[in-house]
Every structure is written in C-alpha cells, then in structure tokens.
C-alpha cells in the first residue's frame, strides 16, 4: 500500500510509473520469514479427516553447534491435499505423514517489489531463502534430524517408508542443498518489510510508535514493522502490535 501510494525507494517507484511522494529506501526491503522443508513418509492407516489439526505437537530446539538459541522447530504434519505445504506433492489415494523443519531465526532476507502501478496485480516476493550459507547449513542438519526421528524403530509400524528426500538426495551436503533449494517453502510468517527503527537507520520505516519516518498522521501496525521474524507464529504478536499502536493513537502519542 505504501509503495502504491508513492512511499518507498524512489528508483523502484519511478520504474513502475508511480510518482514519488516520500522516499524511504526500506519500504519493501528486509522481508523475513521462516523457511521450511518437509520429509515425507508413506504412513499406515487411513488418510486423516480434512478437519483434523495438521500440526498437534512440535519440537523447538537449538541446532547442534548453532550460536542462535531456539533457532529450529520440527513438527509432524498430517498430509491431505487440503492441508499440506504447497511444495509437497502427494497421491490422494495414499496416507502420508510429514516431518517438517522450520528455520526460526534465518539470517537471510528478501524483498517485496511491485510489478506495476496496478493495485490489482500481485506484488513480487523474493524470499531469498538460503542467501546465507549458515541458514542452509542449519537446515541440512534439521532435515537429517527429521529423517533420524522418522526412521527410528519406535515409528516402524506407523511410518512405512520415506518418499522424499530419496537416498540419492542425502549422499552429500551438496546434494541435500540442491534438494532444499527445490523443496523449501514459506511458513506464511512474512514480516519485516516496514521495519521499526531509529531515524538514523536508513532502512527503518517506522519509529517505536509505528509512525512513518518523515510523514505525519500515518502509521503501520502489522507484522511488517518487526525488524526480524519472531521465533513463533506471528499471529499473536501482530495482534499485540495493532492493539499497542491503537493505544498510542488513542492517547495522542
């Protein structure tokens, strides 16, 4: 909305034919998310009802040798055509269970850009997953942990065989990296594209009350103000941000 209104990086706005109202280089930059990938197993039993909760338990932990605390989440996933990561392909006649790894503190960041000045046209999202080699390294370890869990003898009666990744994808770090690049997707926790920060930060868009730097009577009150993606689902935090900014407006701050 800010980009379409002429607030953002001047060169990009001119590129898509939008008059520059206020130049702010950080608008649309610093796109953060939780990149995820799923190890898929063929499972015993009947397929789950589509109303069943896809995720019912999770493991949050620090990847081995990581300097970032609680940077990974692993979750078993029920799989149906209605409830599955978009990058996972399944046969509706079979029953599957996935074990998903989601990087909770990715170092890499992407950007949101407009394709045109038409508000009805979807923007371009470049998630830029695994821009940082350290993100890829941690996801490799997590996927191998998912496989170790899924192939443990405790689950032999439930998880019958591994469908993806295949053994050839696991022969080296390079082959697993290639698999991750082809099989990773979003956790739908996009944030950071109007990050909060001091006016001295050229890439900051809003101040601590959500007010846009250099403009009056306009604020941002959603997940885009987070400087980084929190280590959790963004829903509750985004509600809190909205309520806090509403309180600032009500009290004249």
C-alpha positions, 0 to 999 in steps of 0.5 A: 500500500505504501509503495502504491501510494508513492512511499518507498525507494524512489528508483523502484517507484519511478520504474513502475510509473508511480510518482514519488511522494516520500522516499524511504529506501526500506519500504519493501526491503528486509522481508523475513520469514521462516523457511521450511522443508518437509520429509515425507513418509508413506504412513499406515492407516487411513488418510486423516479427516480434512478437519483434523489439526495438521500440526498437534505437537512440535519440537523447538530446539537449538541446532547442534553447534548453532550460536542462535538459541531456539533457532529450529522447530520440527513438527509432524504434519498430517498430509491431505491435499487440503492441508499440506505445504504447497511444495509437497506433492502427494497421491490422494489415494495414499496416507502420508505423514510429514516431518517438517523443519522450520528455520526460526531465526534465518539470517537471510532476507528478501524483498517485496517489489511491485510489478506495476502501478496496478493495485490489482496485480500481485506484488513480487516476493523474493524470499531469498531463502538460503542467501546465507550459507549458515541458514542452509547449513542449519537446515541440512542438519534439521532435515537429517534430524527429521529423517533420524526421528522418522526412521527410528524403530519406535515409528516402524509400524506407523511410518512405512517408508520415506518418499522424499528426500530419496537416498540419492538426495542425502549422499552429500551436503551438496546434494541435500542443498540442491534438494532444499533449494527445490523443496523449501517453502514459506511458513506464511510468517512474512514480516519485516518489510516496514521495519521499526527503527531509529531515524538514523537507520536508513532502512527503518520505516517506522519509529517505536510508535509505528509512525512513518519516518518523515510523514505525519498522521500515518502509521503501520501496525502489522507484522511488517514493522518487526525488524526480524521474524519472531521465533513463533507464529506471528499471529499473536504478536501482530495482534499485540502490535495493532492493539499497542499502536491503537493505544498510542493513537488513542492517547495522542502519542 
